[in-house]
């Protein structure tokens, strides 16, 4: 497991070193999903809408492969409320934006209103502290490690039965990650056939989640 964590971090950082993320997005879902699978399913729908919008594609099957379009790395994060309820929300790191947006407000408008009104499960509230969509400019010092805390630190944080760091999940199926340079001379989004050794066993047709 330790080696898988190291490989996964290098895999993500390899992509981010070639395409530095520009925006960090937090997404809340109105059904308060209690499963990463459900949260990932919501994310897939939102992700497809975003990519079709920015590329002009009419359907998902027409989308070009990354890096010939916007790239996204997705994480499903587990949190526990004061009453003990465990729910999932989503973090998106956006890169290779090709200067489509100049401000966080533009990204927010796209996701919250232009696309979000078509996403049934997206939380539509705008109240402070409970916004359905929050967009921030990506800052390396903070966001590079936001979803990838060091394992040593994880072991020290035992605040609840579900510690936040230990339950940060890479959403493989909804992420655009380059193969490591030593493995390929070209770049494209990894598919199920690219490297099965990095994929945990899972039931067919279910989103792939890598636990960090």
N, CA, C and O of each residue as an XYZ file, in Angstrom:
848
protein
N       0.826     -1.204      0.000
C       0.000      0.000      0.000
C       0.860      1.254      0.000
O       0.541      2.221     -0.692
N       1.970      1.254      0.781
C       2.856      2.412      0.819
C       3.423      2.700     -0.566
O       3.485      3.853     -0.992
N       3.841      1.635     -1.270
C       4.394      1.826     -2.617
C       3.341      2.365     -3.571
O       3.649      3.191     -4.430
N       2.084      1.901     -3.429
C       1.004      2.387     -4.275
C       0.771      3.876     -4.032
O       0.544      4.640     -4.970
N       0.831      4.281     -2.755
C       0.658      5.698     -2.438
C       1.745      6.540     -3.086
O       1.459      7.599     -3.646
N       2.976      6.084     -3.017
C       4.103      6.819     -3.599
C       3.954      6.911     -5.112
O       4.142      7.979     -5.695
N       3.614      5.780     -5.752
C       3.440      5.752     -7.197
C       2.309      6.691     -7.623
O       2.429      7.422     -8.606
N       1.210      6.656     -6.866
C       0.064      7.493     -7.202
C       0.420      8.973     -7.120
O       0.044      9.753     -7.994
N       1.142      9.359     -6.073
C       1.551     10.758     -5.937
C       2.454     11.178     -7.092
O       2.277     12.254     -7.662
N       3.409     10.340     -7.432
C       4.309     10.667     -8.539
C       3.542     10.773     -9.849
O       3.838     11.620    -10.692
N       2.573      9.920    -10.003
C       1.741      9.890    -11.205
C       0.976     11.202    -11.358
O       0.933     11.791    -12.438
N       0.374     11.646    -10.256
C      -0.369     12.903    -10.271
C       0.579     14.073    -10.484
O       0.328     14.931    -11.330
N       1.665     14.112     -9.721
C       2.589     15.238     -9.802
C       3.288     15.313    -11.158
O       3.641     16.400    -11.615
N       3.486     14.172    -11.798
C       4.057     14.181    -13.141
C       3.156     14.963    -14.097
O       3.635     15.744    -14.919
N       1.857     14.745    -13.978
C       0.907     15.477    -14.823
C       0.909     16.958    -14.474
O       0.931     17.811    -15.362
N       0.885     17.260    -13.187
C       0.826     18.662    -12.755
C       2.106     19.424    -13.070
O       2.079     20.647    -13.210
N       3.226     18.716    -13.184
C       4.468     19.390    -13.553
C       4.470     19.781    -15.030
O       5.085     20.775    -15.415
N       3.778     18.990    -15.854
C       3.649     19.331    -17.272
C       2.529     20.341    -17.501
O       2.636     21.205    -18.371
N       1.464     20.231    -16.725
C       0.314     21.122    -16.846
C      -0.069     21.593    -15.447
O      -0.864     20.952    -14.759
N       0.497     22.700    -15.043
C       0.235     23.220    -13.701
C      -1.236     23.575    -13.554
O      -1.764     24.327    -14.373
N      -1.912     23.057    -12.535
C      -3.323     23.409    -12.335
C      -3.502     24.914    -12.168
O      -2.635     25.607    -11.635
N      -4.629     25.390    -12.631
C      -4.936     26.819    -12.572
C      -6.081     27.137    -11.629
O      -6.159     28.237    -11.082
N      -6.979     26.159    -11.438
C      -8.151     26.402    -10.595
C      -8.411     25.208     -9.694
O      -8.227     24.057    -10.090
N      -8.844     25.505     -8.468
C      -9.199     24.473     -7.490
C     -10.675     24.650     -7.166
O     -11.091     25.716     -6.714
N     -11.464     23.608     -7.395
C     -12.916     23.699     -7.263
C     -13.421     22.700     -6.225
O     -13.052     21.526     -6.243
N     -14.267     23.184     -5.324
C     -14.931     22.322     -4.352
C     -16.403     22.214     -4.736
O     -17.068     23.221     -4.979
N     -16.900     20.982     -4.786
C     -18.282     20.710     -5.190
C     -19.013     19.986     -4.066
O     -18.514     18.992     -3.538
N     -20.199     20.484     -3.696
C     -21.078     19.792     -2.750
C     -22.292     19.249     -3.496
O     -22.775     19.857     -4.451
N     -22.776     18.090     -3.042
C     -23.916     17.439     -3.692
C     -25.140     17.491     -2.790
O     -25.027     17.316     -1.577
N     -26.309     17.729     -3.375
C     -27.501     17.950     -2.560
C     -28.081     16.681     -1.939
O     -28.930     16.762     -1.052
N     -27.634     15.515     -2.393
C     -28.124     14.275     -1.791
C     -27.185     13.751     -0.710
O     -27.392     12.658     -0.185
N     -26.147     14.531     -0.374
C     -25.194     14.153      0.666
C     -24.756     12.698      0.518
O     -25.020     11.888      1.406
N     -24.094     12.352     -0.584
C     -23.752     10.945     -0.842
C     -22.912     10.334      0.277
O     -21.971     10.957      0.768
N     -23.255      9.130      0.670
C     -22.525      8.418      1.720
C     -21.554      7.404      1.130
O     -20.924      6.646      1.867
N     -21.431      7.385     -0.173
C     -20.529      6.465     -0.867
C     -19.692      7.241     -1.875
O     -20.190      8.132     -2.562
N     -18.403      6.884     -1.952
C     -17.531      7.503     -2.951
C     -17.989      7.145     -4.361
O     -17.775      7.917     -5.295
N     -18.611      5.988     -4.521
C     -19.109      5.560     -5.826
C     -20.206      6.511     -6.312
O     -20.232      6.899     -7.480
N     -21.112      6.880     -5.397
C     -22.191      7.803     -5.750
C     -21.639      9.183     -6.074
O     -22.024      9.794     -7.071
N     -20.745      9.666     -5.240
C     -20.121     10.967     -5.476
C     -19.369     10.984     -6.803
O     -19.409     11.978     -7.529
N     -18.693      9.901     -7.117
C     -17.958      9.796     -8.373
C     -18.910      9.798     -9.569
O     -18.598     10.373    -10.612
N     -20.051      9.165     -9.421
C     -21.039      9.142    -10.496
C     -21.556     10.551    -10.778
O     -21.713     10.939    -11.935
N     -21.821     11.315     -9.717
C     -22.244     12.708     -9.887
C     -21.140     13.504    -10.596
O     -21.408     14.319    -11.478
N     -19.895     13.244    -10.185
C     -18.755     13.965    -10.750
C     -18.603     13.674    -12.236
O     -18.284     14.575    -13.012
N     -18.827     12.429    -12.639
C     -18.705     12.063    -14.046
C     -19.687     12.868    -14.897
O     -19.348     13.350    -15.978
N     -20.901     12.999    -14.389
C     -21.912     13.766    -15.129
C     -21.496     15.229    -15.260
O     -21.584     15.808    -16.342
N     -21.042     15.827    -14.156
C     -20.594     17.218    -14.182
C     -19.374     17.379    -15.077
O     -19.306     18.311    -15.878
N     -18.430     16.490    -14.944
C     -17.198     16.546    -15.737
C     -17.510     16.504    -17.232
O     -16.965     17.291    -18.006
N     -18.375     15.597    -17.628
C     -18.725     15.493    -19.049
C     -19.374     16.773    -19.568
O     -19.110     17.200    -20.692
N     -20.224     17.381    -18.743
C     -20.871     18.640    -19.139
C     -19.830     19.753    -19.303
O     -19.891     20.538    -20.250
N     -18.864     19.810    -18.358
C     -17.821     20.831    -18.441
C     -17.004     20.654    -19.713
O     -16.770     21.615    -20.446
N     -16.572     19.429    -19.973
C     -15.716     19.179    -21.132
C     -16.442     19.417    -22.449
O     -15.857     19.940    -23.397
N     -17.701     19.038    -22.511
C     -18.465     19.295    -23.740
C     -18.638     20.799    -23.953
O     -18.587     21.284    -25.083
N     -18.840     21.523    -22.864
C     -19.028     22.974    -22.966
C     -17.765     23.666    -23.468
O     -17.828     24.508    -24.364
N     -16.616     23.310    -22.890
C     -15.384     24.039    -23.246
C     -14.807     23.597    -24.591
O     -14.049     24.345    -25.208
N     -15.155     22.393    -25.054
C     -14.629     21.923    -26.343
C     -15.616     22.120    -27.483
O     -15.235     22.073    -28.652
N     -16.886     22.340    -27.144
C     -17.903     22.472    -28.180
C     -18.417     21.139    -28.686
O     -19.153     21.092    -29.672
N     -18.037     20.047    -28.020
C     -18.497     18.727    -28.437
C     -19.981     18.549    -28.111
O     -20.463     19.039    -27.090
N     -20.688     17.853    -28.976
C     -22.117     17.628    -28.761
C     -22.390     16.440    -27.857
O     -23.452     16.345    -27.242
N     -21.424     15.536    -27.781
C     -21.591     14.366    -26.929
C     -20.227     13.924    -26.407
O     -19.188     14.288    -26.959
N     -20.249     13.138    -25.342
C     -18.999     12.716    -24.693
C     -18.094     11.935    -25.642
O     -16.869     12.039    -25.569
N     -18.698     11.159    -26.522
C     -17.914     10.354    -27.442
C     -17.108     11.172    -28.434
O     -16.191     10.659    -29.074
N     -17.453     12.450    -28.560
C     -16.736     13.324    -29.493
C     -15.599     14.097    -28.832
O     -14.890     14.850    -29.500
N     -15.423     13.917    -27.534
C     -14.400     14.671    -26.817
C     -13.000     14.217    -27.228
O     -12.747     13.016    -27.320
N     -12.089     15.157    -27.475
C     -10.701     14.769    -27.753
C     -10.042     14.246    -26.495
O     -10.495     14.541    -25.388
N      -8.985     13.479    -26.649
C      -8.246     12.973    -25.504
C      -7.410     14.089    -24.892
O      -6.980     15.007    -25.590
N      -7.185     14.007    -23.593
C      -6.235     14.894    -22.942
C      -4.835     14.487    -23.405
O      -4.558     13.289    -23.464
N      -3.929     15.431    -23.738
C      -3.953     16.849    -23.380
C      -4.460     17.778    -24.480
O      -4.117     18.960    -24.483
N      -5.259     17.280    -25.403
C      -5.802     18.135    -26.452
C      -7.082     18.823    -26.005
O      -7.922     19.186    -26.829
N      -7.223     18.999    -24.716
C      -8.373     19.697    -24.133
C      -8.066     19.977    -22.668
O      -6.978     19.668    -22.182
N      -9.035     20.567    -21.970
C      -8.948     20.813    -20.531
C      -8.675     19.511    -19.777
O      -9.222     18.462    -20.115
N      -7.823     19.591    -18.752
C      -7.548     18.430    -17.909
C      -8.123     18.608    -16.512
O      -8.197     19.725    -15.999
N      -8.528     17.502    -15.902
C      -9.125     17.526    -14.562
C      -8.552     16.381    -13.737
O      -8.461     15.248    -14.209
N      -8.166     16.691    -12.490
C      -7.874     15.642    -11.513
C      -8.947     15.746    -10.443
O      -9.159     16.820     -9.879
N      -9.630     14.633    -10.158
C     -10.757     14.641     -9.225
C     -10.460     13.802     -7.984
O      -9.844     12.739     -8.061
N     -10.906     14.303     -6.859
C     -10.807     13.575     -5.591
C     -12.175     13.570     -4.922
O     -12.907     14.559     -4.972
N     -12.513     12.442     -4.295
C     -13.730     12.350     -3.506
C     -13.320     12.328     -2.032
O     -12.673     11.384     -1.576
N     -13.692     13.353     -1.306
C     -13.254     13.496      0.079
C     -14.373     13.155      1.054
O     -15.510     13.606      0.910
N     -14.022     12.350      2.046
C     -14.991     11.937      3.056
C     -14.884     12.839      4.279
O     -13.783     13.127      4.747
N     -16.016     13.282      4.790
C     -16.050     14.067      6.019
C     -17.119     13.504      6.939
O     -18.041     12.818      6.497
N     -16.984     13.803      8.214
C     -17.944     13.332      9.212
C     -18.508     14.526      9.955
O     -17.760     15.356     10.472
N     -19.829     14.610     10.009
C     -20.484     15.713     10.697
C     -20.476     15.468     12.203
O     -20.068     14.404     12.668
N     -20.929     16.460     12.951
C     -20.946     16.347     14.407
C     -21.869     15.242     14.890
O     -21.657     14.674     15.962
N     -22.893     14.934     14.103
C     -23.804     13.852     14.496
C     -23.344     12.486     14.005
O     -24.051     11.490     14.158
N     -22.139     12.448     13.407
C     -21.566     11.166     12.994
C     -21.892     10.737     11.585
O     -21.468      9.663     11.158
N     -22.637     11.550     10.845
C     -22.978     11.191      9.470
C     -21.763     11.378      8.559
O     -21.137     12.439      8.560
N     -21.436     10.350      7.789
C     -20.314     10.392      6.863
C     -20.834     10.684      5.457
O     -21.701      9.973      4.950
N     -20.301     11.733      4.832
C     -20.713     12.098      3.474
C     -19.474     12.410      2.634
O     -18.371     12.566      3.158
N     -19.683     12.496      1.331
C     -18.591     12.787      0.397
C     -18.871     14.070     -0.372
O     -20.010     14.355     -0.741
N     -17.810     14.841     -0.606
C     -17.865     15.965     -1.533
C     -16.665     15.842     -2.471
O     -15.846     14.936     -2.313
N     -16.557     16.733     -3.431
C     -15.610     16.551     -4.523
C     -14.676     17.753     -4.668
O     -15.087     18.904     -4.516
N     -13.411     17.455     -4.964
C     -12.434     18.493     -5.302
C     -11.959     18.251     -6.733
O     -11.647     17.122     -7.111
N     -11.907     19.319     -7.519
C     -11.417     19.255     -8.887
C     -10.231     20.196     -9.050
O     -10.303     21.359     -8.651
N      -9.148     19.706     -9.629
C      -8.011     20.534    -10.004
C      -8.070     20.674    -11.531
O      -8.013     19.673    -12.246
N      -8.184     21.913    -12.034
C      -8.328     22.151    -13.471
C      -7.031     22.681    -14.061
O      -6.408     23.580    -13.497
N      -6.622     22.119    -15.207
C      -5.372     22.539    -15.844
C      -5.491     22.453    -17.360
O      -6.469     21.933    -17.899
N      -4.457     22.982    -18.040
C      -4.483     23.094    -19.502
C      -5.732     23.849    -19.948
O      -6.410     23.454    -20.897
N      -6.020     24.940    -19.247
C      -7.233     25.719    -19.499
C      -7.117     26.586    -20.744
O      -8.127     27.061    -21.263
N      -5.905     26.795    -21.223
C      -5.674     27.552    -22.459
C      -6.310     28.940    -22.413
O      -6.907     29.412    -23.380
N      -6.157     29.576    -21.246
C      -6.598     30.973    -21.049
C      -8.087     31.171    -21.309
O      -8.503     32.236    -21.766
N      -8.887     30.151    -21.018
C     -10.331     30.289    -21.228
C     -10.971     31.187    -20.184
O     -11.972     31.850    -20.455
N     -10.382     31.206    -18.968
C     -10.952     31.995    -17.884
C      -9.891     32.895    -17.276
O      -8.742     32.491    -17.102
N     -10.291     34.120    -16.956
C      -9.371     35.081    -16.357
C      -9.597     35.263    -14.863
O      -8.774     35.873    -14.179
N     -10.698     34.741    -14.355
C     -11.006     34.921    -12.939
C     -11.773     33.731    -12.400
O     -12.370     32.959    -13.150
N     -11.743     33.601    -11.074
C     -12.499     32.538    -10.406
C     -13.991     32.736    -10.632
O     -14.741     31.761    -10.693
N     -14.430     33.980    -10.757
C     -15.843     34.269    -10.976
C     -16.326     33.682    -12.306
O     -17.463     33.220    -12.404
N     -15.475     33.699    -13.314
C     -15.862     33.134    -14.612
C     -16.008     31.618    -14.535
O     -16.937     31.046    -15.105
N     -15.086     30.975    -13.829
C     -15.165     29.520    -13.664
C     -16.404     29.169    -12.838
O     -17.114     28.211    -13.143
N     -16.652     29.952    -11.798
C     -17.816     29.721    -10.937
C     -19.114     29.850    -11.729
O     -20.018     29.027    -11.587
N     -19.203     30.879    -12.559
C     -20.417     31.071    -13.355
C     -20.655     29.877    -14.278
O     -21.783     29.403    -14.415
N     -19.590     29.400    -14.904
C     -19.717     28.260    -15.809
C     -20.254     27.032    -15.082
O     -21.210     26.400    -15.531
N     -19.624     26.699    -13.944
C     -19.981     25.462    -13.250
C     -21.287     25.597    -12.462
O     -22.131     24.702    -12.490
N     -21.444     26.706    -11.773
C     -22.631     26.862    -10.904
C     -23.899     27.167    -11.698
O     -24.965     26.644    -11.371
N     -23.807     27.995    -12.723
C     -25.020     28.454    -13.412
C     -25.176     27.887    -14.822
O     -26.179     27.238    -15.119
N     -24.205     28.122    -15.683
C     -24.362     27.711    -17.077
C     -24.496     26.205    -17.211
O     -25.302     25.714    -18.001
N     -23.702     25.470    -16.434
C     -23.766     24.003    -16.464
C     -24.560     23.468    -15.282
O     -25.347     22.531    -15.415
N     -24.338     24.082    -14.122
C     -24.908     23.569    -12.881
C     -26.414     23.452    -12.870
O     -26.959     22.555    -12.226
N     -27.104     24.346    -13.575
C     -28.565     24.276    -13.608
C     -29.065     22.998    -14.279
O     -30.231     22.629    -14.142
N     -28.157     22.318    -15.016
C     -28.527     21.067    -15.678
C     -28.102     19.843    -14.866
O     -28.386     18.708    -15.249
N     -27.417     20.083    -13.737
C     -26.921     18.982    -12.906
C     -27.843     18.824    -11.701
O     -27.777     19.618    -10.763
N     -28.686     17.824    -11.718
C     -29.711     17.662    -10.689
C     -29.112     17.562     -9.283
O     -29.663     18.131     -8.341
N     -28.000     16.851     -9.128
C     -27.459     16.572     -7.802
C     -26.523     17.654     -7.270
O     -26.062     17.563     -6.132
N     -26.239     18.665     -8.069
C     -25.372     19.748     -7.604
C     -26.117     20.611     -6.591
O     -27.248     21.031     -6.839
N     -25.479     20.876     -5.449
C     -26.087     21.760     -4.458
C     -26.115     23.180     -5.010
O     -25.082     23.701     -5.431
N     -27.277     23.807     -5.011
C     -27.436     25.105     -5.654
C     -27.326     26.284     -4.684
O     -27.475     27.429     -5.109
N     -27.075     26.045     -3.422
C     -27.035     27.140     -2.459
C     -25.789     28.000     -2.648
O     -24.752     27.536     -3.122
N     -25.924     29.269     -2.260
C     -24.808     30.214     -2.332
C     -24.477     30.802     -0.962
O     -23.663     31.720     -0.866
N     -25.099     30.285      0.094
C     -24.863     30.812      1.432
C     -23.444     30.509      1.890
O     -22.938     29.410      1.664
N     -22.803     31.476      2.529
C     -21.419     31.348      2.939
C     -21.238     30.157      3.877
O     -21.983     29.998      4.844
N     -20.256     29.335      3.586
C     -19.998     28.145      4.382
C     -20.741     26.926      3.894
O     -20.478     25.810      4.342
N     -21.673     27.132      2.974
C     -22.430     25.997      2.436
C     -22.679     26.166      0.942
O     -23.716     25.758      0.419
N     -21.697     26.783      0.257
C     -21.833     26.984     -1.186
C     -21.721     25.658     -1.924
O     -20.884     24.821     -1.587
N     -22.563     25.472     -2.927
C     -22.491     24.257     -3.722
C     -21.249     24.197     -4.582
O     -20.736     23.118     -4.878
N     -20.761     25.384     -4.990
C     -19.563     25.473     -5.825
C     -18.662     26.582     -5.278
O     -19.097     27.721     -5.108
N     -17.411     26.236     -5.008
C     -16.424     27.225     -4.579
C     -15.213     27.087     -5.500
O     -14.680     25.992     -5.677
N     -14.785     28.202     -6.082
C     -13.648     28.199     -7.008
C     -12.554     29.110     -6.469
O     -12.816     30.253     -6.093
N     -11.341     28.604     -6.434
C     -10.186     29.401     -6.017
C      -9.068     29.220     -7.034
O      -8.923     28.162     -7.646
N      -8.285     30.276     -7.198
C      -7.111     30.138     -8.045
C      -6.161     29.141     -7.404
O      -5.918     29.202     -6.198
N      -5.625     28.228     -8.195
C      -4.750     27.162     -7.678
C      -3.422     27.753     -7.216
O      -2.749     28.456     -7.969
N      -3.057     27.462     -5.979
C      -1.798     27.914     -5.414
C      -0.969     26.696     -5.039
O      -1.394     25.879     -4.222
N       0.201     26.576     -5.627
C       1.015     25.379     -5.440
C       1.310     25.087     -3.977
O       1.218     23.938     -3.544
N       1.659     26.103     -3.219
C       2.037     25.891     -1.824
C       0.922     25.234     -1.029
O       1.179     24.444     -0.121
N      -0.304     25.559     -1.369
C      -1.449     25.018     -0.622
C      -2.101     23.829     -1.317
O      -2.318     22.791     -0.691
N      -2.415     23.968     -2.599
C      -3.243     22.968     -3.271
C      -2.478     21.758     -3.796
O      -3.076     20.706     -4.025
N      -1.173     21.888     -3.988
C      -0.400     20.719     -4.433
C      -0.508     19.586     -3.425
O      -0.536     18.413     -3.797
N      -0.566     19.941     -2.159
C      -0.604     18.927     -1.103
C      -1.978     18.786     -0.469
O      -2.160     17.969      0.433
N      -2.945     19.567     -0.925
C      -4.252     19.573     -0.270
C      -4.878     18.184     -0.246
O      -5.415     17.760      0.778
N      -4.813     17.489     -1.350
C      -5.394     16.149     -1.438
C      -4.347     15.051     -1.359
O      -4.652     13.881     -1.590
N      -3.112     15.423     -1.031
C      -2.037     14.436     -1.008
C      -1.150     14.646      0.224
O       0.054     14.862      0.080
N      -1.712     14.588      1.407
C      -0.939     14.792      2.622
C       0.028     13.628      2.826
O      -0.257     12.498      2.428
N       1.158     13.908      3.440
C       2.163     12.888      3.658
C       1.640     11.798      4.591
O       0.915     12.087      5.544
N       2.004     10.553      4.320
C       1.533      9.424      5.110
C       1.935      9.559      6.581
O       1.169      9.191      7.471
N       3.137     10.089      6.833
C       3.605     10.238      8.214
C       2.670     11.146      8.995
O       2.360     10.892     10.159
N       2.224     12.218      8.331
C       1.323     13.149      9.000
C      -0.044     12.535      9.191
O      -0.703     12.780     10.202
N      -0.480     11.731      8.219
C      -1.785     11.080      8.313
C      -1.892     10.261      9.583
O      -2.915     10.288     10.267
N      -0.827      9.532      9.895
C      -0.855      8.633     11.043
C      -0.948      9.389     12.364
O      -1.379      8.832     13.374
N      -0.543     10.666     12.355
C      -0.569     11.459     13.579
C      -1.925     12.103     13.827
O      -2.236     12.507     14.947
N      -2.733     12.196     12.763
C      -4.022     12.866     12.894
C      -5.106     11.835     13.170
O      -5.498     11.088     12.273
N      -5.589     11.792     14.402
C      -6.630     10.840     14.776
C      -7.691     11.619     15.553
O      -7.821     11.483     16.769
N      -8.440     12.434     14.819
C      -9.432     13.282     15.456
C     -10.778     12.571     15.597
O     -11.488     12.757     16.585
N     -11.117     11.756     14.596
C     -12.381     11.023     14.619
C     -12.119      9.634     14.055
O     -11.005      9.306     13.646
N     -13.167      8.836     14.044
C     -13.025      7.490     13.490
C     -12.646      7.563     12.027
O     -11.906      6.713     11.533
N     -13.150      8.578     11.322
C     -12.775      8.781      9.934
C     -11.896     10.019      9.857
O     -12.422     11.127      9.755
N     -10.593      9.876      9.902
C      -9.715     11.029      9.787
C      -9.739     11.521      8.355
O      -9.716     10.721      7.420
N      -9.784     12.815      8.180
C      -9.974     13.384      6.850
C      -8.877     12.965      5.883
O      -9.164     12.573      4.752
N      -7.619     13.044      6.317
C      -6.512     12.743      5.405
C      -6.539     11.300      4.924
O      -6.279     11.023      3.753
N      -6.855     10.383      5.831
C      -6.846      8.968      5.451
C      -7.962      8.621      4.486
O      -7.943      7.550      3.880
N      -8.934      9.506      4.333
C     -10.078      9.201      3.491
C     -10.165     10.069      2.249
O     -11.243     10.252      1.684
N      -9.021     10.605      1.825
C      -8.982     11.333      0.566
C      -8.766     10.347     -0.563
O      -7.804      9.579     -0.545
N      -9.649     10.361     -1.542
C      -9.623      9.355     -2.589
C      -9.394      9.981     -3.954
O     -10.073     10.933     -4.338
N      -8.428      9.433     -4.681
C      -8.250      9.813     -6.077
C      -9.328      9.133     -6.906
O      -9.472      7.911     -6.871
N     -10.074      9.921     -7.641
C     -11.123      9.390     -8.516
C     -10.496      9.134     -9.881
O     -10.459     10.017    -10.739
N     -10.014      7.939    -10.063
C      -9.240      7.579    -11.256
C     -10.021      7.808    -12.540
O      -9.498      8.391    -13.490
N     -11.271      7.353    -12.576
C     -12.045      7.407    -13.808
C     -12.375      8.829    -14.241
O     -12.610      9.081    -15.423
N     -12.392      9.749    -13.301
C     -12.733     11.128    -13.627
C     -11.518     12.039    -13.662
O     -11.651     13.260    -13.587
N     -10.329     11.449    -13.775
C      -9.092     12.228    -13.792
C      -8.330     12.026    -15.099
O      -8.338     10.946    -15.688
N      -7.674     13.095    -15.529
C      -6.841     13.062    -16.741
C      -5.384     13.070    -16.304
O      -4.846     14.115    -15.938
N      -4.747     11.908    -16.343
C      -3.370     11.772    -15.874
C      -2.485     11.243    -16.988
O      -2.832     10.286    -17.680
N      -1.342     11.879    -17.147
C      -0.394     11.450    -18.166
C       0.328     10.193    -17.715
O       0.570     10.018    -16.521
N       0.679      9.309    -18.651
C       1.571      8.206    -18.292
C       2.925      8.783    -17.927
O       3.312      9.835    -18.436
N       3.648      8.101    -17.048
C       4.980      8.571    -16.673
C       5.853      8.622    -17.918
O       5.708      7.781    -18.806
N       6.751      9.587    -17.997
C       7.543      9.818    -19.197
C       8.342      8.597    -19.626
O       8.541      8.361    -20.818
N       8.796      7.827    -18.651
C       9.621      6.670    -18.974
C       8.819      5.560    -19.630
O       9.381      4.622    -20.195
N       7.478      5.680    -19.547
C       6.618      4.626    -20.079
C       6.051      4.955    -21.441
O       5.559      4.072    -22.143
N       6.115      6.232    -21.823
C       5.475      6.594    -23.089
C       6.113      7.850    -23.659
O       6.534      8.737    -22.916
N       6.183      7.919    -24.979
C       6.698      9.108    -25.638
C       5.573     10.074    -25.997
O       5.830     11.207    -26.405
N       4.336      9.631    -25.846
C       3.202     10.493    -26.139
C       2.331     10.611    -24.917
O       2.459      9.815    -23.988
N       1.447     11.586    -24.895
C       0.602     11.809    -23.743
C      -0.858     11.674    -24.145
O      -1.288     12.199    -25.172
N      -1.600     10.972    -23.328
C      -3.041     10.885    -23.502
C      -3.639     10.444    -22.174
O      -2.929      9.954    -21.296
N      -4.935     10.620    -22.035
C      -5.583     10.234    -20.791
C      -5.491      8.725    -20.639
O      -5.753      7.975    -21.580
N      -5.108      8.285    -19.422
C      -4.965      6.857    -19.186
C      -6.324      6.177    -19.240
O      -7.286      6.654    -18.639
N      -6.401      5.087    -19.944
C      -7.626      4.316    -20.034
C      -7.455      3.044    -19.213
O      -6.412      2.823    -18.597
N      -8.485      2.218    -19.213
C      -8.437      0.994    -18.424
C      -7.360      0.047    -18.913
O      -6.939     -0.846    -18.177
N      -6.905      0.229    -20.157
C      -5.912     -0.682    -20.720
C      -4.487     -0.159    -20.586
O      -3.537     -0.855    -20.944
N      -4.329      1.064    -20.072
C      -3.004      1.669    -20.048
C      -2.058      0.983    -19.083
O      -0.948      0.600    -19.454
N      -2.501      0.830    -17.840
C      -1.636      0.204    -16.849
C      -2.486     -0.418    -15.765
O      -2.800      0.228    -14.765
N      -2.858     -1.662    -15.959
C      -3.749     -2.326    -15.025
C      -3.124     -2.516    -13.657
O      -3.832     -2.726    -12.672
N      -1.795     -2.444    -13.589
C      -1.125     -2.643    -12.311
C      -1.404     -1.517    -11.335
O      -1.232     -1.693    -10.129
N      -1.833     -0.358    -11.830
C      -2.129      0.773    -10.968
C      -3.595      0.815    -10.575
O      -4.006      1.685     -9.808
N      -4.383     -0.110    -11.090
C      -5.809     -0.078    -10.841
C      -6.195     -1.139     -9.819
O      -5.854     -2.308     -9.996
N      -6.905     -0.758     -8.745
C      -7.366     -1.752     -7.794
C      -8.468     -2.585     -8.410
O      -9.159     -2.126     -9.319
N      -8.641     -3.802     -7.929
C      -9.708     -4.642     -8.450
C     -11.034     -4.030     -8.076
O     -11.200     -3.536     -6.961
N     -11.982     -4.056     -8.994
C     -13.295     -3.464     -8.756
C     -14.295     -4.162     -9.655
O     -13.931     -4.811    -10.636
N     -15.571     -4.016     -9.300
C     -16.610     -4.612    -10.113
C     -16.705     -3.865    -11.435
O     -16.447     -2.663    -11.478
N     -17.070     -4.550    -12.516
C     -17.163     -3.907    -13.831
C     -18.126     -2.725    -13.809
O     -19.132     -2.731    -13.099
N     -17.785     -1.696    -14.619
C     -18.624     -0.544    -14.852
C     -18.760      0.360    -13.636
O     -19.597      1.263    -13.639
N     -17.954      0.142    -12.589
C     -17.972      1.043    -11.450
C     -16.797      1.982    -11.531
O     -15.740      1.596    -12.030
N     -16.949      3.230    -11.047
C     -15.841      4.175    -11.091
C     -14.655      3.634    -10.316
O     -14.827      2.967     -9.295
N     -13.445      3.919    -10.797
C     -12.228      3.499    -10.137
C     -11.817      4.542     -9.111
O     -11.634      5.710     -9.455
N     -11.669      4.134     -7.858
C     -11.257      5.037     -6.796
C      -9.964      4.493     -6.207
O      -9.903      3.328     -5.812
N      -8.935      5.324     -6.147
C      -7.664      4.907     -5.547
C      -7.565      5.561     -4.178
O      -7.570      6.787     -4.076
N      -7.475      4.754     -3.121
C      -7.368      5.282     -1.764
C      -5.927      5.645     -1.477
O      -5.024      4.827     -1.652
N      -5.712      6.881     -1.032
C      -4.373      7.348     -0.711
C      -4.056      7.100      0.759
O      -2.963      7.430      1.219
